[in-house]
Amino acid sequence: EESFAQYFRFDTRLVDFTPSKQAFDWRRFYREYYGELPDNTYFSSAGMACIPGNFHHYIRGISPLARCKTLKEIEAVPDSDYRREYRYADLESRVAKLHQQDYYVVGSLGHGGFEGANNLRGILELLEDLVSRPRIAETVIQRVVERQVFMAKRFVQAGVDAVETGNDFAMETRLFMSPQVWRQWFKPRLVEVVQAVKRTDERLRFIYHCCGFVEPLVPDLIECGIDVLHSVQPESVDPAFLKKEYGKHLSFWGTVGTQT
């Protein structure tokens, strides 16, 4: 079956780590907190329970750390096995094959520090952690950042042309948090991930996705070393203004409204 990328003749292709074979019984883990999950539930490599909806890729997600009350409980929940060699052993050959087909190859880090952490913890719990439980916030966010740094280095070694990540830290008309809170918690960690790529090869491009009203943080993203901003959602920002104001520093990918 033809993929969207093939049908629309995209000149880019994403590569990711091989799916996890981690033998942890997530269904049993969730049963203790939520009872039995639907039979069609599947689990991300980091343990998020994904319950399919009735339209395309939409799911209901349940965060594995949402019910944890202490650091000890959080640390007892296993992390993804992303460091295992089988997860990235064939990465170089997959990248080379795509290059032979003349594609621009992008290594996908998945969700970054904010969205990755709220997938693990739950968005309400994470936002409360930032204010009231900073040690828990630090632990959960750092778990995501360490994974991204490791993956970024492997993508660079495999010969990708760019690396991408995403954080939906904005709604349609505002941010989920103040710029000051974002700068305290997430900006230094984004720099760490970007540098894992550019410290090895400064010619590589870093692509950053954020839906919604991202405009207040665009100068910060430039300072972090971002080269490309995606998705530039026209329901929330003015693509022409962003291009005029920041086009010397950024390329913009998207600008097509798809909100339903």
C-alpha positions in Angstrom: 0.0 0.0 0.0 1.3 3.4 -1.0 2.2 5.7 1.9 1.3 9.4 2.1 5.0 10.3 1.5 5.0 8.2 -1.7 1.7 9.5 -2.9 2.6 13.1 -2.5 6.2 12.5 -3.6 7.9 13.9 -0.5 11.6 14.4 -1.0 12.2 13.7 2.7 12.1 10.5 4.7 12.1 10.0 8.5 14.1 7.3 10.2 13.6 6.1 13.7 15.0 3.5 16.1 13.7 -0.1 15.6 10.6 -0.8 17.8 11.2 -2.0 21.3 11.1 -5.7 22.2 11.2 -4.9 25.9 9.5 -7.7 27.9 7.8 -5.6 30.5 4.1 -6.4 31.2 2.6 -2.9 30.8 -0.9 -4.3 30.7 -0.4 -5.8 34.2 1.2 -2.5 35.3 -1.8 -0.4 34.2 -4.3 -3.0 35.6 -3.2 -2.0 39.1 -4.1 1.6 38.6 -6.8 1.6 35.9 -8.3 -1.9 35.8 -8.4 -3.8 32.5 -7.6 -1.8 29.3 -9.3 -2.5 26.0 -7.9 -5.5 24.0 -6.7 -3.2 21.2 -4.5 -1.1 23.5 -0.9 -0.9 22.6 2.1 0.6 24.4 4.8 3.0 23.4 8.4 2.0 24.1 8.3 4.4 27.1 5.2 2.7 28.4 2.4 5.1 27.4 -0.9 3.2 26.9 -2.4 4.0 23.5 -6.1 3.3 23.1 -7.1 3.7 19.4 -10.0 6.0 18.6 -12.4 5.7 15.6 -10.6 8.1 13.2 -7.2 7.5 11.6 -4.3 7.8 14.0 -6.1 9.4 16.9 -5.7 7.7 20.3 -6.5 8.2 24.0 -3.2 8.1 25.8 -2.7 7.1 29.4 0.5 8.2 31.0 2.5 5.5 33.0 3.7 7.9 35.7 0.5 9.9 36.2 -0.5 8.1 39.4 3.0 8.1 41.0 3.2 10.2 44.2 6.9 9.9 45.0 10.3 9.9 43.2 10.7 6.3 44.4 7.6 5.2 42.6 8.7 7.0 39.4 12.2 5.5 39.4 10.7 2.1 39.8 8.9 2.3 36.5 11.2 1.1 33.7 12.5 3.4 31.0 12.6 2.6 27.3 15.4 0.3 26.3 16.7 2.8 23.7 20.3 2.1 24.7 20.1 -1.6 23.5 22.1 -2.0 20.3 19.3 -3.8 18.4 17.3 -0.6 18.5 19.8 1.2 16.2 22.0 -1.6 14.7 20.6 -1.2 11.1 20.2 2.5 11.2 23.2 3.3 9.0 22.2 0.8 6.3 18.6 2.3 6.3 20.0 5.8 5.9 22.3 4.7 3.1 19.5 3.0 1.2 17.4 6.2 1.4 20.3 8.3 0.2 20.7 6.0 -2.7 17.1 6.9 -3.7 18.0 10.6 -3.4 16.0 11.4 -0.3 16.8 13.9 2.4 17.0 11.8 5.5 15.7 13.1 8.9 16.3 11.3 12.2 13.2 11.5 14.3 13.7 12.0 18.1 10.0 12.0 18.8 8.5 14.2 21.4 10.9 16.5 23.3 11.4 17.5 26.9 7.9 19.0 27.4 5.6 16.8 25.4 7.7 13.7 26.0 7.4 14.4 29.8 3.7 15.0 29.7 3.3 11.8 27.8 5.0 10.0 30.7 3.5 12.0 33.5 0.2 13.6 32.2 0.0 17.2 31.2 -1.9 18.4 34.3 0.5 16.5 36.6 3.6 17.8 34.8 2.4 21.5 35.0 1.8 21.0 38.7 5.2 19.4 39.1 6.9 22.4 37.6 5.5 24.6 40.4 5.0 22.3 43.3 7.1 19.2 42.8 10.3 20.3 41.0 12.3 17.2 41.9 9.7 15.0 40.2 9.6 17.4 37.2 13.4 17.3 36.9 13.4 13.5 37.0 10.7 13.0 34.4 12.0 15.7 32.0 15.6 14.5 32.2 14.5 10.9 31.4 13.3 12.3 28.0 16.3 14.5 27.4 18.8 11.8 28.0 17.0 9.5 25.6 17.0 12.3 22.9 20.7 13.1 23.4 21.6 9.4 23.0 19.4 9.0 19.9 20.7 12.3 18.3 24.3 11.0 18.5 23.3 7.7 16.9 21.5 9.5 14.0 24.5 11.7 13.4 26.8 8.6 13.3 24.4 7.0 10.8 24.7 9.9 8.4 21.4 11.6 8.5 21.0 15.1 6.9 18.9 16.5 9.7 17.4 15.7 13.1 13.9 16.7 14.2 11.9 16.8 17.4 8.7 18.4 18.5 7.0 19.9 21.5 3.4 21.3 21.4 4.0 23.8 24.1 1.4 26.2 22.7 -2.4 26.4 22.3 -4.1 28.3 19.5 -3.8 31.7 21.1 -1.2 31.4 24.0 1.5 29.2 25.5 0.9 26.5 28.0 3.2 28.3 30.4 4.9 31.7 30.7 8.0 32.3 28.6 9.9 32.6 31.8 8.9 29.1 32.9 9.7 27.7 29.5 13.2 29.3 29.6 13.9 28.0 33.1 12.8 24.4 32.4 13.0 23.6 28.7 15.3 26.0 26.9 18.6 24.7 28.5 17.5 21.1 27.7 16.7 21.9 24.1 20.2 23.4 23.8 21.6 20.2 25.1 19.8 18.1 22.5 20.7 20.5 19.6 24.3 20.5 20.6 24.4 16.7 20.6 23.8 17.1 16.8 25.8 20.2 16.0 28.8 19.6 18.2 29.6 16.6 15.9 28.7 18.3 12.6 27.6 21.9 12.5 26.4 21.5 8.9 23.5 19.3 10.0 20.1 20.9 10.3 17.9 20.8 13.3 14.1 20.8 12.7 11.7 21.8 15.5 7.9 21.2 15.5 5.4 23.2 17.5 1.8 23.8 16.7 -0.1 26.8 18.0 0.9 30.3 19.0 4.7 29.7 19.1 5.6 33.3 18.2 6.7 34.6 21.6 9.4 32.0 21.8 10.8 32.1 18.2 13.8 34.3 19.2 14.6 31.8 21.9 14.4 28.9 19.5 16.9 30.7 17.2 19.2 31.1 20.1 18.9 27.4 20.8 20.3 26.6 17.3 17.0 25.7 15.5 17.3 25.9 11.7 13.8 25.0 10.6 10.4 25.7 12.4 7.5 23.4 11.7 4.4 23.5 11.4 3.8 27.3 11.4 0.1 26.9 12.0 -1.7 29.7 10.1 -4.7 29.5 12.5 -2.4 30.8 15.2 0.5 32.7 13.7 1.1 34.8 10.6 3.6 33.0 8.3 4.3 36.1 6.3 5.2 38.1 9.5 7.4 35.3 10.8 9.2 35.0 7.4 9.8 38.8 7.3 10.9 39.0 11.0 13.0 35.9 11.3 13.6 34.6 7.8 17.3 35.4 8.0 17.7 32.9 10.8 15.0 30.3 10.2 13.4 28.3 7.4 9.7 27.6 7.8 8.1 24.2 7.0 4.4 23.8 6.8 2.1 26.9 6.9 -0.8 24.8 5.7 -3.9 24.9 8.0 -5.1 21.4 8.9 -7.0 22.1 12.1 -10.4 20.4 12.4 
